[in-house]
Each structure stands twice: as C-alpha cells, then as structure tokens.
Amino acid sequence: MAATPVWSVDPRTGNPREQVAVEATAEEVDRAVRAAHAVRGSLADRTARAAFLRTAAELLTEAGEHVIEAADAETALGPARLTGELARTAAQLRAFAEVVDEGAYLDIHIDHADPTRTPPWPDLRRYKIPLGVVAVYAASNFPLAFSVPGGDTASALAAGCPVVVKAHPDHPATSELCASILRRAAARTGLPEDVVTLVHGFEAGVALVRHPLVAAAGFTGSVRGGRALFDAAAARPVPIPFHGELGSLNPVVVTEAAAAERGEEIGAGLAGSMTMGVGQFCTKPGFVLAPEGEGGDRLLKALTETVSGTEAGVLLDHRMRDAFLAGVTERAALPGVEAPVTPGAGGEHTVAAGFLTVPARELTAEGPHDTLLEECFGPVTVVARYASEDEITAVLTRLPGNLTATLHIATEEAGGGAADLLAALTPLAGRVLVGGWPTGVAVAPAQHHGGPYPATTSTSTSVGATAIERWLRPVSYQTTPDALLPPELRDANPLGLPRRVNGSPA
C-alpha cells in the first residue's frame, strides 16, 4: 500500500502548499513509542530536564521568524497573533523549568514511625513519579501553545515523561519545524532526541492511544474526536488516563444592574471577545444571558455596531468553515431566533461574524432550541434575553460543563448582591470570572484551564504549574532503609527539596 501523503494547505485559498510528510503506519507508531519508552530513564535527572526546557524556549525564540511564517501560512492566524503565541509558548517552557527546579510538584511527605498512635504509624515516605510515555494530540487553533511545543508537551517533559505528539493536520509543516527544534534542544542538553517524537495521520492517532507502552494522553480538539479517543483509552486492556479538552460554550451572565450601568461597554467587550481569532478560541463566549429592557437594548446596540465593523476572516480550514456555515444556518432557522448581525459567508474562503438572539424562556426546558446550548466554532454568539432571575437560573441548570463562566455585575452588587448568581455559575466551569472576558488564559500557578464534561474528561488543568500533575502518580515507601530510598525521600534531603515531615513543612 502506498504511503498517504501529508499536505500543508493554505486556508486562505484551500490550495495545497507542499507535501510535508506521510501518515505513519502502525509499525511506525510502534517504533516511535518504543523509542520514546527506551529513553525515559534519561529524563530522571531534574537538572537536565530543566535545562532542556529552557533550551527549547531559547531555540524556539531564535527561530521565531521561521516558526511564525510557517504557522501563518498554514493557519491564517496572522503574524501579530502568532508572535504573541510564540512568546507564550516559550514562557510556558520556562515556567515548567522553574517548576522542576523548585520540586514542590513531587509532593513529598515523610511520616516517621510512631507506635503511640492508634493504630500505630509505620515509617512512610511518599512522592510522585512519572507515568511513562505520554501521547499528545495537537490542537488546530493554537499551532504552538497547544501543539507540538505546547503546554501538554512541556508539562509532560517536566514530569519526566517522554512525549509522542500526533500532529494536527491543519499545520503539519509547523509541527515538523517545532518538533525538530525540540529534538535539537534535547541533543544540545545531552538528552536523546527521542524524548520527543512526531507522527502524522488519523489512524496513527488511534494506534497511539492504544499502544501498550503509552501511559497517558493529552488532547485538545472536538467533542467527537476527543470522546472517541477517550473511549479507546478506557477500553484498553490496561486503561490509561486521558486528559481531553473537548468543547465549551463559556456562558456569560449580565445582571440587569450591570446592563443599566454600562451596557454599551459590555456589548463592545463581548464583540471583541467573541470575534477574537475569528471566534476560534476554546474560551470564546458563545452564550450570553442579557436582560430585556433598556439596559439590555443598549448592550445589543453596542454589540451590533462593533460586530458589524468586524472584517470577515479565514477559519483554520475549509472543513471548519463548512461546519460553521451549517451551524449558524441551522440555529438562525429556529423559531423565535433573530440575527441582528447575520453570521455566515464573508467570501469564497472567509466567514463573517454575527450573533443571534432568542428569548431565554425558549431555553428553560428541553426543546428544538437546545442546539443553541451547544458550541458553534467560529465568530458567533447567542444572546438569550431574560425577563427574570428565575429564567436565568432555569437556563443555567440546563447548560453543559464549561471551561469558563463569566458574571458581569454592577458596582452596587460587588458587596454581595450577586452571590447567588456566582454560586449558580461555579458548578458549571473550571474558571469563573467576575467582569472581563474569558478569551485570555494566563499561564500562572493559580490558573485552572479545565472544567466539567464535555469541557474536559478529567478534573485537571492543561494550563499553569499544576498541569504537571496529570503525568505523575504517587508511590509510598514503608519501613525502607535510608540507603534504599530514592534521594528525594532520604532523611538528609540531599537535593534540598520542599517537603512535609510529620505533617509540618520542613
């Protein structure tokens, strides 16, 4: 059978640019995983891992012009957006190097023997070890920060896990370039290049999650694709953790007082957030509860004016463009739905931003309008006009899990007047905002980028320092002689790591 070519395609025209690679066969996936598994011991040295991550950040930055050029040619995201994404990607790598240096992620606990307790305590020492080879499935909408050199890869390497990345078909040339940079960084710091390997192809992705030497997987993509891989991971003879980010509506609630206080400001801010990156952010606010009445009207007027002035844009590929056009057409045809600015085709290869409105009462019970409560990838949002807080509550109870949920309140409500609404939003999302917009995800220790299903398939975060926890498992040693213990758990603490001894920081 002839090898299936992998083409780089220009989304601005739909035309192939160049053949980048060929899709990996099952045998080639097997070789890639076995090569990664064979070098996992090389990542045991924390100092080498941290140096590798910093060197990767340095080499990515040095190659920035070429990386951005390649990514823009394949995604049409533009040099400005990609310059920021490259900086974020390098910052993630450096941040995880700092996590490795500090060592708190090991979560070391030492409890000395205490026969006076009931029941008695033996000597117990606990820390976390890497799981093994991690499969990373690259995202379409972030060719750097959530792809080959992105957060899943960086956190897995920081944990001491070699990585096999399944490239996204929307940016194979960028993936090849970034993989070569990571492999060069490994070699420069004395590590085997196979701590990072790359494969292409749909079947390769399926074979990867089923490979017996793959110990965990990270995914960013669609509900359909992510759920299929999640099910495959669970159906293995030995199931593995599958940390998938699948889809999110990212609801926004605007109180009546907030709309009265600054409806125009909120409307303009919503327009900027929902059209950012041509609406292709996983945190795009795709559903908004706004009040009926004058304040809500002013919000919609500002939203209409700002969205109307937004230029048509190119989506990541023509398949997504077709799905967007079909999705907005289906939603706009529902009874009672209006389109103050009609979303749709902007040209042969572009899409025009828009938004839909619907009375919130149409969404308080199961019915034909339920499609409005599903993510539509691209520059569109749904504004549901509510007549009472009871309607807000009724609609919120019907929403799926999300990455984010946002509440806009008036100054007068900051003293606690909106506590019930905040409490209603909290179960829906991994990150809850009061004010502002969700389309910025800071790479910070307190960040949580995750949420209830279908936003993610686990309770973990894929952004921030604690993303490393996905690729580790705890192990305890009981009554083990000091000389036999890992250095991290010995009494003398030769590595100077933070830990708790007998329940107290030491």
C-alpha positions as CSV (number, residue, x, y, z in Angstrom):
1,M,0.0,0.0,0.0
2,A,1.3,3.4,-1.0
3,A,2.1,5.8,1.8
4,T,-0.6,8.5,2.3
5,P,0.9,12.0,1.8
6,V,0.5,14.8,4.4
7,W,0.0,18.1,2.7
8,S,0.4,21.6,4.1
9,V,-2.7,23.6,3.0
10,D,-3.2,27.3,2.7
11,P,-6.5,28.1,4.4
12,R,-6.7,31.5,2.6
13,T,-7.2,29.6,-0.7
14,G,-7.8,26.0,0.1
15,N,-4.8,25.1,-2.1
16,P,-2.1,22.6,-1.1
17,R,1.3,24.3,-0.4
18,E,3.7,21.3,-0.1
19,Q,3.9,17.7,0.9
20,V,5.4,17.7,4.4
21,A,5.4,14.1,5.4
22,V,3.5,10.8,5.1
23,E,1.0,9.4,7.5
24,A,2.6,7.0,10.0
25,T,1.8,3.3,9.7
26,A,1.0,1.2,12.7
27,E,4.6,-0.1,12.6
28,E,6.0,3.4,12.5
29,V,3.8,4.4,15.5
30,D,5.1,1.3,17.3
31,R,8.7,2.3,16.6
32,A,8.1,5.9,17.8
33,V,6.5,4.8,21.1
34,R,9.2,2.1,21.7
35,A,11.9,4.7,21.0
36,A,10.4,7.1,23.5
37,H,9.9,4.4,26.1
38,A,13.6,3.3,25.7
39,V,14.9,6.8,26.6
40,R,12.5,7.5,29.5
41,G,15.3,7.0,32.1
42,S,17.3,9.9,30.6
43,L,14.7,12.3,31.9
44,A,15.2,11.2,35.5
45,D,17.8,14.0,36.0
46,R,15.8,17.1,37.1
47,T,18.6,19.4,36.3
48,A,18.9,18.1,32.7
49,R,15.1,18.3,32.3
50,A,15.0,22.0,33.4
51,A,18.0,22.8,31.1
52,F,16.2,21.1,28.2
53,L,13.0,23.1,28.7
54,R,14.9,26.4,28.9
55,T,17.0,25.5,25.8
56,A,13.8,24.6,23.9
57,A,12.4,28.0,24.8
58,E,15.6,29.7,23.6
59,L,15.7,27.8,20.3
60,L,12.0,28.4,19.6
61,T,12.5,32.1,20.2
62,E,15.6,32.2,18.0
63,A,13.7,30.5,15.2
64,G,10.7,32.8,15.8
65,E,10.6,34.4,12.3
66,H,10.6,31.0,10.6
67,V,8.1,29.4,13.0
68,I,5.7,32.3,12.7
69,E,6.0,32.3,8.9
70,A,5.2,28.6,8.7
71,A,2.3,28.8,11.2
72,D,0.7,31.8,9.4
73,A,0.9,30.1,6.1
74,E,-1.0,27.1,7.4
75,T,-3.5,28.8,9.8
76,A,-4.0,32.4,8.6
77,L,-3.9,33.5,12.2
78,G,-1.6,36.4,11.3
79,P,1.9,37.4,12.5
80,A,0.7,39.6,15.4
81,R,-1.4,36.8,17.0
82,L,1.3,34.2,16.3
83,T,4.1,36.4,17.7
84,G,2.2,36.5,21.0
85,E,1.5,32.8,20.9
86,L,5.2,32.1,20.4
87,A,6.1,34.2,23.4
88,R,3.5,32.4,25.4
89,T,4.8,29.0,24.3
90,A,8.4,29.9,25.3
91,A,7.2,31.3,28.6
92,Q,5.4,28.0,29.3
93,L,8.5,26.0,28.7
94,R,10.5,28.3,31.1
95,A,7.7,28.2,33.7
96,F,7.8,24.4,33.8
97,A,11.6,24.5,34.1
98,E,11.1,26.6,37.2
99,V,8.5,24.1,38.5
100,V,11.1,21.3,38.0
101,D,13.8,23.3,39.8
102,E,11.6,24.0,42.8
103,G,10.5,20.4,43.2
104,A,7.2,21.1,45.1
105,Y,5.4,19.1,42.3
106,L,6.9,15.9,43.8
107,D,4.5,16.5,46.8
108,I,6.9,14.8,49.3
109,H,5.5,13.6,52.6
110,I,7.5,11.8,55.3
111,D,5.8,10.4,58.3
112,H,8.2,8.8,60.9
113,A,7.2,5.7,62.8
114,D,5.0,6.5,65.8
115,P,3.9,3.5,67.8
116,T,1.9,5.6,70.2
117,R,-0.8,6.3,67.6
118,T,-3.9,4.3,67.2
119,P,-3.4,2.4,65.0
120,P,0.4,2.7,65.1
121,W,2.2,4.5,62.2
122,P,5.0,2.8,60.4
123,D,7.7,4.9,58.7
124,L,6.0,6.1,55.4
125,R,7.5,8.2,52.7
126,R,5.6,9.4,49.7
127,Y,6.3,11.3,46.5
128,K,5.3,11.3,42.8
129,I,6.9,9.5,39.9
130,P,6.4,9.9,36.1
131,L,3.8,7.7,34.4
132,G,5.9,6.9,31.3
133,V,5.3,7.8,27.6
134,V,2.7,10.4,27.0
135,A,0.7,10.8,23.8
136,V,-0.1,14.4,22.9
137,Y,-2.7,15.3,20.4
138,A,-2.1,18.8,19.0
139,A,-4.8,21.4,18.7
140,S,-5.9,23.1,15.5
141,N,-6.4,26.6,16.8
142,F,-3.1,27.0,18.7
143,P,-0.4,25.7,16.4
144,L,2.3,26.5,19.1
145,A,0.9,26.9,22.6
146,F,-1.4,23.8,22.5
147,S,0.5,21.8,19.9
148,V,4.0,20.2,19.5
149,P,5.9,22.6,21.8
150,G,2.7,23.5,23.9
151,G,1.6,23.0,27.4
152,D,0.8,19.3,27.3
153,T,4.3,18.6,25.9
154,A,6.1,21.0,28.3
155,S,4.3,19.7,31.4
156,A,4.8,16.0,30.4
157,L,8.5,16.6,29.8
158,A,8.8,18.5,33.1
159,A,7.2,15.5,34.8
160,G,9.9,13.3,33.3
161,C,7.8,11.7,30.6
162,P,8.9,11.3,27.0
163,V,6.3,12.5,24.5
164,V,5.0,11.3,21.2
165,V,3.0,14.0,19.5
166,K,0.3,13.3,17.0
167,A,0.5,16.4,14.7
168,H,-2.7,18.3,13.7
169,P,-3.4,18.1,10.0
170,D,-4.0,21.8,9.8
171,H,-0.4,22.7,10.5
172,P,1.9,19.8,9.7
173,A,4.8,21.9,8.4
174,T,4.8,24.0,11.6
175,S,4.6,20.7,13.6
176,E,7.7,19.3,11.8
177,L,9.6,22.5,12.4
178,C,8.8,22.7,16.1
179,A,9.5,19.0,16.6
180,S,12.9,19.4,15.1
181,I,13.6,22.4,17.4
182,L,12.6,20.4,20.5
183,R,14.8,17.4,19.4
184,R,17.7,19.8,18.8
185,A,17.2,21.3,22.3
186,A,17.3,17.8,23.7
187,A,20.6,16.9,21.9
188,R,22.1,20.2,23.0
189,T,21.4,19.4,26.7
190,G,22.7,15.9,26.4
191,L,19.4,14.1,26.2
192,P,18.3,11.6,23.5
193,E,16.3,13.3,20.7
194,D,13.6,10.6,21.1
195,V,12.3,12.2,24.3
196,V,10.1,14.0,21.7
197,T,8.9,12.3,18.5
198,L,6.2,13.2,16.0
199,V,3.7,11.2,14.0
200,H,1.0,12.2,11.4
201,G,-2.3,10.7,10.4
202,F,-5.7,9.8,11.8
203,E,-5.0,6.1,12.1
204,A,-1.7,6.9,13.7
205,G,-3.6,8.8,16.4
206,V,-5.8,5.8,17.1
207,A,-2.9,3.4,17.2
208,L,-1.0,5.8,19.5
209,V,-3.7,5.8,22.2
210,R,-4.0,2.0,22.0
211,H,-0.3,1.3,22.3
212,P,0.5,-0.7,25.4
213,L,3.6,1.4,26.2
214,V,1.7,4.7,26.2
215,A,0.9,5.6,29.8
216,A,-1.3,8.7,29.4
217,A,-2.7,11.1,26.8
218,G,-3.4,14.8,26.4
219,F,-5.9,16.1,23.8
220,T,-7.3,19.4,22.7
221,G,-10.0,19.3,20.0
222,S,-13.6,18.4,19.2
223,V,-16.1,16.6,21.4
224,R,-16.5,13.9,18.7
225,G,-12.8,13.2,18.2
226,G,-11.9,13.6,21.9
227,R,-14.7,11.3,23.0
228,A,-13.6,8.6,20.5
229,L,-10.1,8.7,21.8
230,F,-11.2,8.8,25.4
231,D,-13.3,5.7,24.9
232,A,-10.4,4.0,23.2
233,A,-8.2,4.8,26.2
234,A,-10.7,3.4,28.6
235,A,-11.3,0.3,26.5
236,R,-7.7,-0.8,26.5
237,P,-6.7,-4.0,28.4
238,V,-4.9,-1.6,30.7
239,P,-6.9,1.7,30.7
240,I,-4.9,4.9,30.8
241,P,-5.7,8.5,31.9
242,F,-7.0,10.6,29.0
243,H,-6.9,14.3,29.7
244,G,-9.0,15.8,26.9
245,E,-10.3,19.3,26.3
246,L,-13.3,18.8,24.1
247,G,-15.6,21.8,23.8
248,S,-17.1,24.7,25.8
249,L,-19.9,27.2,25.5
250,N,-18.4,29.6,28.1
251,P,-21.6,31.2,29.3
252,V,-21.9,34.8,30.3
253,V,-24.5,36.3,32.7
254,V,-25.1,40.1,32.6
255,T,-27.2,41.3,35.5
256,E,-29.9,43.9,35.0
257,A,-28.0,46.4,37.1
258,A,-24.8,45.8,35.1
259,A,-26.5,46.4,31.8
260,A,-28.1,49.6,33.2
261,E,-24.7,50.8,34.5
262,R,-22.5,50.0,31.4
263,G,-24.5,48.2,28.8
264,E,-22.5,49.8,25.9
265,E,-19.2,48.8,27.4
266,I,-20.3,45.2,28.0
267,G,-21.6,44.9,24.4
268,A,-18.4,46.2,22.8
269,G,-16.3,44.0,25.1
270,L,-18.4,40.9,24.1
271,A,-18.0,41.7,20.5
272,G,-14.2,41.9,20.8
273,S,-14.0,38.6,22.8
274,M,-16.3,36.6,20.6
275,T,-14.6,37.6,17.3
276,M,-11.0,37.4,18.6
277,G,-9.1,35.0,16.4
278,V,-12.1,34.7,14.2
279,G,-14.0,33.1,17.1
280,Q,-11.7,30.2,17.2
281,F,-10.7,30.3,20.9
282,C,-11.8,27.5,23.1
283,T,-12.8,30.2,25.6
284,K,-14.9,32.2,23.2
285,P,-18.1,33.4,25.0
286,G,-20.7,31.5,22.9
287,F,-23.8,32.1,25.1
288,V,-24.9,35.2,26.9
289,L,-27.8,35.8,29.2
290,A,-28.7,39.5,29.0
291,P,-31.8,41.3,30.4
292,E,-34.8,42.5,28.5
293,G,-35.4,46.2,28.7
294,E,-33.4,49.4,28.1
295,G,-30.1,48.3,29.5
296,G,-30.1,45.1,27.5
297,D,-31.1,47.0,24.4
298,R,-28.1,49.3,24.8
299,L,-25.9,46.3,25.2
300,L,-27.2,44.8,22.0
301,K,-26.9,48.1,20.1
302,A,-23.2,48.3,21.0
303,L,-22.7,44.6,20.2
304,T,-24.4,45.2,16.8
305,E,-22.3,48.2,15.9
306,T,-19.0,46.6,16.9
307,V,-19.6,43.2,15.3
308,S,-20.8,44.9,12.1
309,G,-17.5,46.7,11.9
310,T,-15.5,43.4,12.2
311,E,-13.8,42.3,9.0
312,A,-14.5,38.8,7.6
313,G,-11.8,36.3,8.5
314,V,-10.3,33.0,7.4
315,L,-11.0,29.9,9.6
316,L,-8.3,27.3,10.1
317,D,-9.5,25.1,7.3
318,H,-12.4,24.8,4.9
319,R,-13.9,21.9,6.8
320,M,-14.4,24.2,9.8
321,R,-15.8,26.9,7.5
322,D,-18.4,24.5,6.2
323,A,-19.3,23.4,9.7
324,F,-19.6,27.0,10.8
325,L,-21.9,27.9,7.9
326,A,-24.1,24.9,8.5
327,G,-24.2,25.5,12.2
328,V,-25.3,29.2,12.1
329,T,-27.8,28.4,9.3
330,E,-29.4,25.7,11.5
331,R,-29.5,28.0,14.5
332,A,-30.9,31.0,12.7
333,A,-33.8,29.0,11.3
334,L,-35.2,28.1,14.7
335,P,-38.5,29.8,15.6
336,G,-38.1,33.0,17.6
337,V,-34.4,33.3,16.8
338,E,-33.3,36.6,15.2
339,A,-30.0,37.7,13.7
340,P,-29.3,41.4,14.3
341,V,-26.0,40.7,12.5
342,T,-26.2,37.7,10.3
343,P,-23.2,35.3,10.7
344,G,-22.2,33.5,7.5
345,A,-20.0,33.5,4.4
346,G,-17.9,36.6,4.0
347,G,-16.4,35.5,0.7
348,E,-15.3,32.4,-1.0
349,H,-12.8,31.5,1.7
350,T,-13.9,33.7,4.6
351,V,-16.6,34.0,7.2
352,A,-18.5,37.0,8.6
353,A,-19.1,37.4,12.3
354,G,-22.6,37.8,13.7
355,F,-24.8,36.9,16.6
356,L,-28.2,35.5,17.3
357,T,-30.9,36.4,19.8
358,V,-33.6,34.3,21.4
359,P,-36.0,34.8,24.4
360,A,-34.5,33.0,27.4
361,R,-37.8,31.3,28.1
362,E,-37.3,29.2,24.9
363,L,-34.3,27.5,26.7
364,T,-35.7,26.8,30.1
365,A,-36.9,23.3,29.1
366,E,-35.9,20.7,26.6
367,G,-36.9,21.5,23.0
368,P,-35.8,22.4,19.5
369,H,-33.7,25.3,20.7
370,D,-31.3,23.1,22.6
371,T,-28.9,23.4,19.7
372,L,-28.3,27.0,20.9
373,L,-26.7,25.4,24.0
374,E,-24.0,23.7,22.0
375,E,-20.7,25.2,20.9
376,C,-20.5,26.6,17.4
377,F,-16.9,27.0,16.5
378,G,-16.3,30.4,14.8
379,P,-17.3,34.1,15.2
380,V,-20.8,33.8,16.5
381,T,-22.5,34.0,19.9
382,V,-26.1,33.6,21.1
383,V,-27.7,36.2,23.3
384,A,-30.7,35.0,25.3
385,R,-32.8,37.8,26.7
386,Y,-34.2,37.0,30.1
387,A,-37.2,38.6,31.9
388,S,-36.4,37.5,35.4
389,E,-33.7,35.9,37.6
390,D,-35.8,32.7,37.6
391,E,-35.3,32.4,33.9
392,I,-31.5,32.8,34.4
393,T,-31.5,30.0,37.0
394,A,-33.6,27.8,34.8
395,V,-31.4,28.2,31.8
396,L,-28.2,27.7,33.8
397,T,-29.4,24.4,35.1
398,R,-29.5,23.1,31.5
399,L,-26.0,24.1,30.5
400,P,-23.3,21.5,30.0
401,G,-19.8,21.7,31.6
402,N,-17.6,24.6,30.5
403,L,-14.0,25.9,30.7
404,T,-15.2,29.3,31.8
405,A,-18.3,31.1,33.1
406,T,-18.5,34.9,33.4
407,L,-20.6,37.2,35.5
408,H,-21.0,40.9,34.8
409,I,-22.3,42.8,37.8
410,A,-22.8,46.5,38.7
411,T,-20.7,48.3,41.2
412,E,-23.5,48.2,43.7
413,E,-23.6,44.4,43.5
414,A,-20.0,43.8,44.4
415,G,-20.8,43.8,48.1
416,G,-22.5,40.5,47.8
417,G,-25.7,41.2,45.9
418,A,-24.8,38.8,43.1
419,A,-23.6,35.9,45.4
420,D,-26.5,33.6,44.3
421,L,-25.7,34.0,40.7
422,L,-22.0,33.4,41.3
423,A,-22.9,30.2,43.2
424,A,-25.1,29.1,40.3
425,L,-22.2,29.6,37.8
426,T,-19.5,27.9,39.9
427,P,-20.6,24.3,39.3
428,L,-20.6,24.9,35.5
429,A,-16.9,25.8,34.9
430,G,-13.3,25.4,35.9
431,R,-12.7,29.2,35.8
432,V,-15.3,31.7,36.9
433,L,-14.8,35.4,36.1
434,V,-16.5,38.4,37.6
435,G,-16.0,41.1,35.0
436,G,-13.8,40.9,32.0
437,W,-13.8,38.3,29.3
438,P,-12.6,34.7,29.2
439,T,-10.5,34.8,25.9
440,G,-7.2,35.2,27.8
441,V,-5.7,32.3,29.7
442,A,-2.8,33.4,31.9
443,V,0.0,30.9,32.4
444,A,0.0,31.3,36.2
445,P,0.3,28.9,39.2
446,A,-3.3,29.6,40.2
447,Q,-4.7,29.0,36.7
448,H,-7.2,26.3,36.0
449,H,-8.0,25.5,32.4
450,G,-10.4,22.7,32.6
451,G,-14.0,22.1,33.6
452,P,-16.8,19.5,33.9
453,Y,-17.5,17.3,30.9
454,P,-17.7,18.0,28.0
455,A,-15.2,20.8,28.6
456,T,-12.7,18.2,29.7
457,T,-12.6,14.5,30.5
458,S,-10.8,14.9,33.8
459,T,-10.6,17.3,36.7
460,S,-7.1,18.6,35.8
461,T,-5.8,21.7,34.2
462,S,-3.9,21.9,31.0
463,V,-2.5,25.4,31.7
464,G,-0.4,26.5,34.7
465,A,2.0,24.8,37.0
466,T,-0.4,22.1,38.3
467,A,-0.8,20.8,34.7
468,I,2.3,18.7,35.6
469,E,0.2,16.6,38.0
470,R,-1.5,14.8,35.1
471,W,1.6,12.9,34.2
472,L,2.6,11.7,37.7
473,R,1.4,9.1,40.2
474,P,2.1,8.8,43.9
475,V,4.1,6.0,45.5
476,S,4.8,5.4,49.2
477,Y,7.7,3.5,50.7
478,Q,7.1,1.8,54.1
479,T,9.8,0.9,56.6
480,T,12.5,1.2,53.9
481,P,16.2,1.6,54.9
482,D,17.5,5.1,54.1
483,A,20.2,3.8,51.7
484,L,17.5,2.1,49.6
485,L,15.2,5.1,49.4
486,P,15.2,7.5,46.4
487,P,17.3,10.6,47.2
488,E,14.2,12.7,47.3
489,L,12.9,10.8,50.4
490,R,16.1,10.3,52.4
491,D,16.4,11.9,55.8
492,A,19.3,14.2,54.9
493,N,17.3,15.7,52.0
494,P,20.4,15.8,49.8
495,L,18.5,17.5,47.0
496,G,17.2,20.3,49.2
497,L,13.5,19.7,48.1
498,P,10.5,21.1,49.8
499,R,8.6,18.5,51.8
500,R,6.4,17.9,54.8
501,V,7.7,15.8,57.7
502,N,5.2,14.5,60.3
503,G,2.6,16.9,58.8
504,S,4.7,20.0,59.0
505,P,6.8,21.9,56.4
506,A,10.5,21.0,56.6
